[in-house]
Amino acid sequence: MAKAGMPGGFNLGGMGDILKQAQDLQKRMLKLQDEMKERVVEGSAGGGMVTAQVNGRQELLSVKISKEVVDPNDVSMLEDLVVAAVNQGLKKAAELSKKELGKLTGGMPVPGLF
């Protein structure tokens, strides 16, 4: 039996609660996005000879290259190490974001957020 109020039995009070929860979740997500700027992970390659720091927003912050790995006769190896370190850092940052967002949403995926 439909309740009085809205057609179909919708309760405006319940809808208001849902909207408030959605707004609260949106505020917490925005706060998390800001916090993720400050969270830093590191990827490395070549036994730590090349490292890349990436924040939780998947932004590359820095790349460090050890002198020992710089060989003018083998630039392609250095390029490969940089790519590997950056990709590892980006993967770690994505996993961190997914983990933190999962805590916030109870595991429910939110497409396009991070």
Contacts in CASP RR format, 6 or more apart in sequence:
PFRMAT RR
TARGET T0000
AUTHOR 0000-0000-0000
METHOD contacts of the structure
MODEL  1
MAKAGMPGGFNLGGMGDILKQAQDLQKRMLKLQDEMKERVVEGSAGGGMV
TAQVNGRQELLSVKISKEVVDPNDVSMLEDLVVAAVNQGLKKAAELSKKE
LGKLTGGMPVPGLF
2 8 0 8 1.000
2 9 0 8 1.000
3 9 0 8 1.000
3 11 0 8 1.000
5 11 0 8 1.000
5 12 0 8 1.000
6 12 0 8 1.000
25 104 0 8 1.000
25 105 0 8 1.000
28 104 0 8 1.000
29 101 0 8 1.000
29 104 0 8 1.000
29 110 0 8 1.000
29 113 0 8 1.000
32 100 0 8 1.000
32 101 0 8 1.000
32 104 0 8 1.000
33 57 0 8 1.000
33 113 0 8 1.000
33 114 0 8 1.000
35 100 0 8 1.000
36 55 0 8 1.000
36 56 0 8 1.000
36 57 0 8 1.000
36 96 0 8 1.000
36 97 0 8 1.000
36 100 0 8 1.000
36 114 0 8 1.000
37 55 0 8 1.000
37 56 0 8 1.000
37 57 0 8 1.000
37 59 0 8 1.000
38 55 0 8 1.000
39 55 0 8 1.000
39 56 0 8 1.000
39 96 0 8 1.000
39 100 0 8 1.000
40 53 0 8 1.000
40 54 0 8 1.000
40 55 0 8 1.000
40 56 0 8 1.000
40 61 0 8 1.000
41 53 0 8 1.000
41 54 0 8 1.000
41 55 0 8 1.000
41 56 0 8 1.000
41 89 0 8 1.000
41 92 0 8 1.000
41 93 0 8 1.000
41 96 0 8 1.000
42 51 0 8 1.000
42 52 0 8 1.000
42 53 0 8 1.000
42 54 0 8 1.000
42 89 0 8 1.000
42 92 0 8 1.000
43 51 0 8 1.000
43 52 0 8 1.000
43 53 0 8 1.000
43 54 0 8 1.000
43 85 0 8 1.000
43 86 0 8 1.000
43 88 0 8 1.000
43 89 0 8 1.000
43 92 0 8 1.000
44 50 0 8 1.000
44 51 0 8 1.000
44 52 0 8 1.000
44 85 0 8 1.000
44 88 0 8 1.000
45 80 0 8 1.000
45 81 0 8 1.000
45 82 0 8 1.000
45 84 0 8 1.000
45 85 0 8 1.000
45 88 0 8 1.000
46 69 0 8 1.000
46 81 0 8 1.000
46 84 0 8 1.000
48 66 0 8 1.000
48 85 0 8 1.000
49 65 0 8 1.000
49 66 0 8 1.000
49 68 0 8 1.000
49 69 0 8 1.000
49 81 0 8 1.000
50 63 0 8 1.000
50 64 0 8 1.000
50 65 0 8 1.000
50 66 0 8 1.000
50 69 0 8 1.000
50 78 0 8 1.000
50 81 0 8 1.000
50 82 0 8 1.000
50 84 0 8 1.000
50 85 0 8 1.000
51 63 0 8 1.000
51 64 0 8 1.000
51 85 0 8 1.000
52 60 0 8 1.000
52 62 0 8 1.000
52 63 0 8 1.000
52 64 0 8 1.000
52 82 0 8 1.000
52 85 0 8 1.000
52 86 0 8 1.000
52 88 0 8 1.000
52 89 0 8 1.000
53 60 0 8 1.000
53 61 0 8 1.000
53 62 0 8 1.000
53 63 0 8 1.000
53 89 0 8 1.000
54 60 0 8 1.000
54 61 0 8 1.000
54 86 0 8 1.000
54 89 0 8 1.000
54 90 0 8 1.000
54 92 0 8 1.000
54 93 0 8 1.000
55 61 0 8 1.000
55 93 0 8 1.000
56 93 0 8 1.000
56 96 0 8 1.000
56 97 0 8 1.000
56 114 0 8 1.000
57 93 0 8 1.000
57 97 0 8 1.000
57 114 0 8 1.000
58 90 0 8 1.000
58 93 0 8 1.000
58 94 0 8 1.000
58 97 0 8 1.000
58 114 0 8 1.000
60 86 0 8 1.000
60 90 0 8 1.000
63 82 0 8 1.000
63 85 0 8 1.000
63 86 0 8 1.000
65 78 0 8 1.000
65 81 0 8 1.000
65 82 0 8 1.000
69 77 0 8 1.000
69 78 0 8 1.000
69 81 0 8 1.000
70 78 0 8 1.000
71 77 0 8 1.000
71 78 0 8 1.000
94 114 0 8 1.000
97 114 0 8 1.000
98 114 0 8 1.000
101 107 0 8 1.000
101 110 0 8 1.000
101 113 0 8 1.000
101 114 0 8 1.000
102 108 0 8 1.000
END
